[in-house]
Amino acid sequence: MYQKYQTEALVLRSYERGEADRVFALYTEAFGLVWARASAVRRESSRMRYALQNYAQANVALVRGVSGWRVVGAMALSETSMPEAAAAVFARIANLADRLIAGEEKNEYLYRALVEARRTLLEAPRETQATIELLCVARILYALGYLSADALGNGHASSSAEDVRDPASHRRAPALRRGPNPTSLFTHAAYGLPELSEVEAGRQKLLSSVNKAISETHL
């Protein structure tokens, strides 16, 4: 008997496999990024089909077999459908996360940053979506070691070349040097008015830091 694991997860993307299966890129709270196959999930009769739509948040049951992870159960934790504009924003966020995250490594901060961005996009006015996206991207880069905590301060905008995490490595990023005025945006995962106002006030500085950090990932 294989052990069953229960964890929250975000569906970053998926693709079809075989006659009715689908393989999912799940960013999980307990294990980080896992690829898991769900049998017969494309059939109308599948009870997991609704919960495992792209960009959905779900509680999933996973087992690890000889051929990898399998999804054996899923229950939606929030509204699975998103307004078109919000879905487009989160699709870009999910694509970046999928490309940067290197394998299975638990990162609770990164998981919360993604979940809260998704939740906020469901409710936020359309004019705030670009700011939410910028903040979420900055938090992804910070969580993975590409961006320092003073991205809005007066110190270094990003980690030095030798500090940048190798995307092919499963190692944790080394401690990043901080300038004199680190922002508090990376100490929590909220996307409220104070956080968005801080991002807007320093948009050009943060955008420059984010673009430089992304260039250092060599995506």
HELIX and SHEET records of a PDB file:
HELIX    1   1 GLU A   84  LEU A  100  1                                  17    
HELIX    2   2 GLU A  108  GLU A  123  1                                  16    
HELIX    3   3 ARG A  126  THR A  128  5                                   3    
HELIX    4   4 GLN A  129  ALA A  143  1                                  15    
HELIX    5   5 ALA A  161  ASP A  163  5                                   3    
HELIX    6   6 LEU A  193  ALA A  201  1                                   9    
HELIX    7   7 ARG A  203  THR A  217  1                                  15    
SHEET    1   A 6 LYS A   4  ARG A  17  0                                        
SHEET    2   A 6 ASP A  21  THR A  28 -1                                        
SHEET    3   A 6 GLY A  32  ALA A  38 -1                                        
SHEET    4   A 6 GLY A  68  ALA A  76  1                                        
SHEET    5   A 6 GLN A  57  GLY A  65 -1                                        
SHEET    6   A 6 LYS A   4  ARG A  17 -1                                        
END                                                                             
